[in-house]
């Protein structure tokens, strides 16, 4: 083959994602031809799941009966946080890949940086406003919540605290989770470019970084005293990048996961084992006492049992819940889907509801613990209306019909 023919062959576009075995040496993966990809229909199933996860996050922040017994984290070794990070990576991995192949790398990177900037702005505003609410709670005469929620530094040095918050180095309660998404969005383009070049070998870096945290307990960046984050981004980046890899693979090949029932059965065994272990703990059985329980430190570094359980649960739900079903278009599912589509706004609003409900329950005392259910449901309804409103929904008000005027009569 002469040199001209070789150049022509190298320039020929490839439209199918390669599933060939990975090579030991890095090699650029073939890219689809420009314009061959189309935006897939929005996955209502994912929106509904994200909406459900948002409501369980609100309930878990109340730290009452629901967080102990009703959310899925009470019956396994992972909670909504892992699933939300994984699903966010899944969606953004697909979005970046689509833009990268249809509009170019520059447009895809700008889009992802813009998403990260909008999330950064929302985080900063939410942190400062929520901090002001927590500080203002002192004027009610009730016990101060400033130290509990990690805002003493905002009282002691407000300007420096605001600057550290802008640099993602001040991480009080509830807003610390947003750091994971921001930093993962910023590094997502580099990760997916590495996937294009070396395929699944690109996962070695996020897996290795997570493993280093487990072995050497590498600390998450944090410079504000008294506001330690609950999410070490060096470990929590892994489910995001795994989701991004699956989202890219789904867009290019039509399959996010390997085929075969063996994966479903394996995931089911892991989830069933987690349920049995939690049930044993709730019933105070000897087996339950001998099993590990999630603690703050273990969640901080995304301990292996929690990660495996989260991945197994995600696989099982993806295999059981169909992509499309009639029940997804009824009003309860539609409300959950709206919440999922506007998850950032719902999360930032739900922070305030969780704080208010928790303080009201503390003021009411143990004798009025029954108030948790109606207050939490009321918060769910308001958040659902808020999300539906952002989707363009407006309530229809039926006005009484007026009888027509008859000519010649007095008005």
C-alpha positions in Angstrom: 0.0 0.0 0.0 1.5 3.4 -1.0 1.6 6.4 1.3 -1.5 8.1 -0.3 -3.5 4.9 0.2 -2.4 4.6 3.8 -3.4 8.2 4.6 -6.8 7.6 2.9 -7.4 4.5 5.0 -6.4 6.3 8.2 -8.9 9.1 7.4 -11.8 6.7 6.8 -14.4 7.3 9.6 -15.5 4.5 11.9 -19.0 4.4 13.1 -19.1 1.4 15.5 -17.6 1.4 18.9 -15.0 -1.3 19.2 -15.6 -4.2 21.6 -12.3 -5.9 20.8 -10.2 -7.2 23.7 -8.1 -4.5 25.3 -4.4 -4.3 24.4 -1.7 -3.9 27.0 -0.3 -0.9 25.1 -2.4 2.3 25.0 -4.2 2.7 21.7 -6.7 5.3 20.5 -10.2 3.8 20.4 -12.1 4.4 17.1 -14.5 7.2 17.0 -17.9 7.3 15.4 -18.2 9.5 12.3 -19.3 13.1 12.8 -23.1 13.3 12.7 -23.6 9.5 13.1 -24.8 9.9 16.8 -28.2 11.2 17.7 -29.4 12.5 21.1 -31.2 9.6 22.8 -34.6 10.1 24.3 -34.5 11.2 27.9 -34.6 8.2 30.2 -37.7 8.6 32.3 -36.7 5.7 34.5 -33.5 7.5 35.5 -35.4 10.7 36.3 -37.9 8.8 38.5 -35.1 7.1 40.4 -33.3 10.4 40.8 -36.5 12.0 42.1 -37.0 9.2 44.6 -33.4 9.5 45.8 -33.9 13.3 46.3 -36.9 12.6 48.6 -35.0 10.0 50.6 -32.2 12.5 51.0 -34.6 15.0 52.5 -36.0 12.3 54.8 -32.5 11.1 55.9 -31.4 14.6 56.7 -34.4 14.9 59.2 -32.7 12.0 61.0 -35.9 10.6 62.5 -38.0 7.5 62.0 -37.7 7.5 58.2 -34.0 7.6 58.2 -33.8 4.7 60.6 -36.4 2.4 59.0 -37.9 3.6 55.6 -35.1 4.7 53.3 -33.2 1.9 51.4 -30.0 2.8 53.2 -31.5 1.4 56.4 -31.7 -2.0 54.7 -28.3 -2.2 53.0 -24.7 -0.9 53.2 -25.1 2.1 50.8 -27.6 5.0 50.6 -28.8 7.6 48.2 -25.5 9.4 47.9 -23.7 6.6 46.1 -26.6 6.1 43.7 -26.9 9.8 42.9 -23.2 10.2 42.2 -23.3 7.1 40.0 -26.3 8.3 38.0 -24.9 11.8 37.6 -21.8 10.3 36.1 -23.9 8.1 33.8 -25.9 11.0 32.4 -23.0 13.4 32.1 -20.8 10.8 30.5 -23.4 10.3 27.8 -23.9 14.1 27.4 -20.2 14.8 27.0 -19.7 12.0 24.5 -22.6 13.1 22.4 -21.4 16.7 22.2 -17.8 15.7 21.7 -18.7 13.6 18.6 -21.4 15.9 17.1 -20.1 19.4 17.9 -16.4 18.9 18.7 -14.2 18.6 21.7 -14.1 22.3 22.4 -17.9 22.6 22.6 -18.1 19.5 24.8 -15.5 20.9 27.2 -17.2 24.3 27.3 -20.5 22.7 28.1 -19.1 20.6 30.9 -17.3 23.6 32.4 -20.4 25.7 32.2 -22.4 23.0 34.0 -19.7 22.9 36.7 -19.7 26.7 37.0 -23.5 26.8 37.4 -23.3 24.1 40.1 -20.4 26.0 41.8 -22.5 29.2 41.9 -25.5 27.3 43.3 -23.3 25.7 46.0 -21.8 29.0 47.1 -25.2 30.8 47.3 -26.8 27.8 49.1 -23.9 27.6 51.6 -24.0 31.3 52.5 -27.8 31.5 52.8 -28.1 28.2 54.7 -25.3 29.4 57.0 -27.2 32.6 57.6 -30.3 30.6 58.5 -28.4 28.4 60.9 -26.8 31.4 62.6 -30.1 33.3 62.7 -31.6 30.3 64.5 -29.8 31.5 67.6 -32.2 34.4 67.9 -35.1 32.0 68.5 -33.8 31.1 72.0 -33.4 27.4 71.0 -30.1 25.6 71.3 -27.5 26.8 68.8 -27.0 24.7 65.7 -23.9 26.5 64.4 -21.4 24.0 65.6 -23.5 21.0 64.7 -23.9 22.1 61.1 -20.2 23.2 60.8 -20.6 27.0 60.6 -18.5 28.3 63.5 -15.8 29.5 61.0 -18.5 31.5 59.1 -19.2 33.3 62.4 -15.6 33.8 63.4 -14.2 34.9 60.0 -17.0 35.4 57.5 -14.9 36.9 54.7 -12.2 34.2 54.9 -14.9 31.5 55.2 -16.7 32.9 52.1 -13.3 32.9 50.2 -12.6 29.3 51.3 -16.2 28.3 50.3 -15.6 29.7 46.8 -12.4 27.6 46.6 -14.3 24.5 47.7 -12.2 24.4 50.9 -15.0 25.1 53.4 -17.4 22.2 53.6 -20.2 22.5 56.2 -23.0 20.0 56.4 -25.2 19.2 53.4 -23.4 21.4 50.9 -20.2 19.3 51.1 -21.7 16.7 48.8 -21.9 19.2 45.9 -18.1 19.4 45.9 -17.9 15.9 44.6 -20.0 16.8 41.6 -18.2 20.0 40.8 -14.7 18.5 40.9 -15.9 15.4 38.9 -17.4 17.6 36.2 -14.1 19.5 35.9 -12.1 16.3 35.5 -14.6 14.4 33.4 -13.3 15.6 30.0 -9.8 14.4 30.8 -11.1 11.0 31.9 -13.2 10.4 28.8 -10.4 11.5 26.5 -8.3 8.9 28.3 -11.1 6.3 27.7 -11.0 7.2 24.0 -7.3 6.5 23.9 -6.9 3.4 26.1 -10.4 2.1 26.7 -11.2 0.6 30.0 -7.6 0.9 31.2 -8.5 4.6 31.9 -10.4 3.3 34.9 -7.1 2.3 36.5 -6.5 5.9 37.7 -9.9 6.5 39.5 -9.8 2.9 40.9 -6.2 3.4 42.1 -7.0 6.7 43.7 -9.9 5.2 45.5 -7.7 2.3 46.6 -5.0 4.7 47.9 -7.6 6.4 50.1 -8.6 3.0 51.5 -5.0 2.1 52.3 -3.4 5.3 53.3 -6.5 7.4 54.2 -5.5 10.3 52.0 -7.4 13.4 53.2 -9.9 15.4 51.2 -8.9 19.1 50.6 -10.4 21.1 53.5 -8.9 24.2 55.1 -11.7 25.5 57.3 -11.6 24.4 61.0 -14.7 22.8 62.4 -16.2 21.9 59.1 -14.9 18.6 58.0 -16.5 17.2 54.9 -18.5 14.0 55.0 -17.4 13.1 51.4 -13.7 12.6 50.5 -13.8 13.5 46.8 -10.6 11.5 46.3 -12.7 8.3 47.0 -16.1 9.5 45.8 -14.9 10.3 42.3 -14.9 6.5 41.6 -18.7 5.9 41.3 -19.0 9.1 39.2 -16.3 7.9 36.7 -17.7 4.4 36.6 -21.1 5.9 35.7 -19.4 8.1 33.1 -17.7 5.1 31.5 -21.1 3.2 31.4 -22.9 6.3 30.0 -20.4 6.6 27.2 -20.5 2.9 26.5 -24.4 3.0 26.4 -24.4 5.8 23.9 -21.8 4.3 21.6 -22.7 0.6 21.8 -26.3 0.5 23.1 -25.2 -1.4 26.2 -24.0 0.1 29.5 -23.5 -3.3 31.1 -22.3 -6.7 29.9 -25.1 -9.0 28.9 -25.9 -12.2 30.7 -28.0 -13.3 33.7 -24.9 -14.0 35.8 -24.5 -10.3 36.5 -28.1 -9.9 37.7 -27.8 -12.9 39.9 -24.5 -11.7 41.4 -26.0 -8.3 42.1 -29.1 -9.9 43.6 -26.9 -12.0 46.0 -25.0 -8.9 47.2 -28.2 -6.9 47.8 -29.9 -9.8 49.5 -26.8 -10.3 51.8 -26.9 -6.6 52.7 -30.6 -6.9 53.5 -30.1 -9.9 55.7 -27.2 -8.3 57.5 -29.2 -5.1 58.3 -32.2 -7.2 59.4 -30.0 -9.1 61.8 -28.7 -5.8 63.2 -32.3 -4.5 63.6 -33.3 -7.6 65.4 -30.2 -7.6 67.5 -29.2 -11.1 66.4 -25.6 -12.3 67.1 -24.8 -12.4 63.4 -25.8 -8.7 63.1 -23.7 -7.7 66.0 -20.6 -9.3 64.3 -21.1 -7.5 61.0 -19.7 -4.0 60.2 -21.9 -1.0 60.5 -21.5 2.1 58.3 -19.9 4.9 60.3 -19.1 8.5 59.4 -15.4 7.6 58.7 -16.4 4.7 56.5 -18.8 6.8 54.5 -16.2 9.6 54.3 -13.8 7.4 52.4 -16.5 5.3 50.6 -15.6 2.0 52.1 -15.4 -1.1 49.9 -18.6 -2.8 51.2 -20.6 0.3 50.6 -19.2 0.7 47.1 -19.9 -2.9 46.2 -23.4 -2.8 47.6 -24.2 0.5 45.7 -23.0 -1.0 42.4 -24.9 -4.2 42.9 -28.1 -2.3 43.8 -27.7 -0.1 40.7 -27.2 -3.1 38.5 -30.2 -4.9 40.0 -32.6 -1.9 39.6 -31.4 -1.4 36.0 -32.2 -5.0 35.2 -35.6 -5.1 37.0 -37.1 -1.7 36.2 -38.1 -1.4 32.5 -37.0 1.6 30.5 -40.6 2.4 29.7 -43.9 1.5 31.3 -47.4 2.8 31.6 -47.1 3.6 35.3 -44.3 6.1 34.6 -46.8 8.5 33.1 -49.1 8.6 36.0 -49.0 11.7 38.4 -46.9 10.1 41.2 -44.2 9.0 38.8 -44.5 12.2 36.8 -43.9 14.2 40.0 -40.8 12.1 40.8 -39.5 12.5 37.3 -39.9 16.3 37.6 -38.0 16.2 40.9 -35.3 14.2 39.2 -35.0 16.6 36.2 -34.5 19.5 38.6 -32.5 17.6 41.2 -30.1 20.5 42.0 -32.8 23.0 42.8 -34.8 20.4 44.8 -31.7 19.4 46.7 -30.7 23.0 47.6 -34.3 23.8 48.6 -34.7 20.5 50.5 -31.7 21.4 52.7 -33.8 24.1 54.3 -36.9 21.9 54.8 -34.8 19.2 56.5 -33.3 21.7 58.9 -36.6 23.3 59.7 -38.4 20.0 60.3 -35.6 18.7 62.5 -35.7 21.9 64.6 -39.4 21.8 64.9 -39.4 18.2 66.0 -36.7 19.0 68.6 -38.9 21.8 69.9 -42.0 19.6 70.1 -40.2 16.9 72.0 -40.4 13.1 71.9 -44.1 13.1 72.7 -44.8 14.7 69.3 -42.5 12.5 67.2 -45.6 11.7 65.1 -45.3 15.1 63.5 -42.3 13.9 61.5 -44.5 12.0 59.0 -46.9 14.9 58.1 -44.1 17.5 58.1 -41.9 15.4 55.8 -44.8 14.6 53.5 -45.7 18.3 53.3 -42.1 19.0 52.3 -42.3 16.3 49.6 -45.5 17.9 48.2 -43.9 21.4 48.2 -40.8 20.1 46.5 -42.9 18.2 43.9 -44.9 21.3 43.1 -41.7 23.4 42.9 -40.2 20.9 40.4 -43.5 20.6 38.4 -43.7 24.4 38.2 -40.2 24.5 36.8 -41.4 22.0 34.1 -44.1 24.5 33.1 -47.0 23.0 35.0 -49.6 25.5 36.1 -52.7 24.7 38.1 -56.0 25.2 36.3 -58.5 27.2 38.3 -62.1 26.6 37.1 -64.1 29.9 37.4 -67.9 29.8 37.8 -69.8 30.3 34.5 -71.5 33.7 34.2 -75.0 34.0 32.8 -75.1 36.0 29.6 -76.5 39.5 29.8 -79.9 40.0 28.1 -80.4 43.1 26.0 -82.8 45.7 27.6 -82.3 44.5 31.1 -80.7 46.7 33.8 -77.1 45.8 34.5 
